[in-house]
Amino acid sequence: MRNTYINTKLDQHPCIITTNEMGAVRHFLKTNLLQRNKQQEIYKLLQLNFDINPKHILIKKLFTLHKSNNTELANMLAQQLIDNALVTAGLVEDPRLVLTGLNKLLEKVLEKY
């Protein structure tokens, strides 16, 4: 991500991905360049912004996890929030690709049960 911002105007989403040229970015991702390069490498080339809603319960819980030194779970949650924001922005061609991370997160959360 190029920049991270606090966005108090968000109400339903914990975070979103923004860019000045979202349509052009979506088109770029659908071209043949995506087939030749890994998706993560392409995200680094794009000037994406990450907007965080500090009032959302998931962001609050993420902060609590970070403070409690549960870094593994905090990192998993943070990555899943990024993946969710990328899917919501239409920047993931195949949303099934993020299910592995989601399943690992669910397994980690349910370890105690």
C-alpha positions in Angstrom: 0.0 0.0 0.0 1.2 3.5 -0.8 -0.5 5.3 2.1 -2.7 4.4 5.1 -5.4 6.8 6.2 -7.8 7.1 9.1 -11.3 7.5 7.5 -14.0 8.4 9.9 -16.6 8.5 7.1 -16.7 4.7 6.8 -19.6 3.2 8.6 -20.0 -0.5 7.5 -16.5 -1.5 6.4 -13.5 -1.8 8.7 -11.3 -0.7 5.9 -11.2 0.0 2.1 -8.7 0.2 -0.7 -8.8 3.4 -2.7 -6.8 4.9 -5.6 -7.2 7.9 -7.9 -7.9 5.7 -10.9 -9.8 2.7 -9.7 -11.2 1.9 -13.2 -7.8 1.9 -14.8 -6.4 -0.2 -12.0 -9.1 -2.8 -12.5 -8.5 -2.8 -16.2 -4.7 -3.2 -15.6 -5.3 -6.2 -13.4 -7.4 -7.9 -16.0 -4.8 -7.6 -18.8 -2.2 -10.2 -19.6 0.3 -8.6 -17.2 -1.6 -10.3 -14.4 -0.9 -13.7 -16.0 2.8 -13.1 -16.2 3.3 -11.6 -12.7 2.2 -12.6 -9.3 -0.7 -10.6 -8.0 1.1 -9.4 -4.9 3.9 -8.0 -7.1 1.4 -6.1 -9.2 -0.3 -4.6 -6.1 3.2 -3.2 -5.2 3.3 -1.4 -8.5 -0.1 0.2 -8.1 -0.6 3.3 -6.0 -3.2 1.9 -3.6 -4.3 3.6 -0.4 -5.6 1.8 2.6 -8.3 3.6 4.6 -9.1 2.4 8.1 -12.3 2.9 10.0 -11.1 3.4 13.7 -14.7 3.0 15.0 -15.3 -0.5 13.5 -15.3 -3.4 15.9 -12.8 -5.4 13.9 -10.3 -2.6 13.9 -10.8 -2.1 17.6 -10.3 -5.8 18.3 -7.2 -5.8 16.0 -5.7 -3.0 18.2 -6.6 -5.0 21.3 -4.9 -8.1 19.9 -1.8 -6.1 19.0 -1.6 -4.7 22.5 -2.0 -8.1 24.1 1.0 -9.4 22.2 -1.1 -12.0 20.3 0.8 -11.0 17.1 0.1 -14.2 15.2 -3.7 -13.7 15.4 -3.3 -9.9 14.9 -1.3 -10.5 11.7 -3.8 -13.0 10.4 -6.7 -10.7 11.1 -4.9 -7.7 9.5 -4.1 -9.7 6.3 -7.7 -10.9 6.1 -8.9 -7.4 6.4 -6.6 -6.3 3.5 -7.8 -9.3 1.4 -11.4 -8.4 2.2 -10.8 -4.8 1.1 -9.2 -5.9 -2.1 -12.1 -8.2 -2.9 -14.6 -5.4 -2.1 -12.7 -3.0 -4.4 -12.9 -5.5 -7.2 -9.1 -6.0 -7.3 -9.1 -9.7 -6.8 -9.9 -11.6 -10.0 -10.7 -14.8 -8.2 -12.0 -14.3 -4.6 -11.5 -17.9 -3.9 -7.8 -17.2 -3.6 -8.4 -15.4 -0.2 -10.3 -18.4 1.3 -7.1 -20.1 2.5 -6.2 -17.2 4.7 -9.8 -16.9 6.0 -9.9 -20.6 6.8 -6.5 -20.4 8.7 -7.9 -17.4 10.6 -11.0 -19.3 11.6 -9.0 -22.3 12.6 -6.8 -20.1 14.9 -9.8 -18.5 16.5 -11.4 -21.8 17.1 -8.3 -23.5 18.6 -9.6 -23.2 22.1 -12.9 -25.0 21.4 
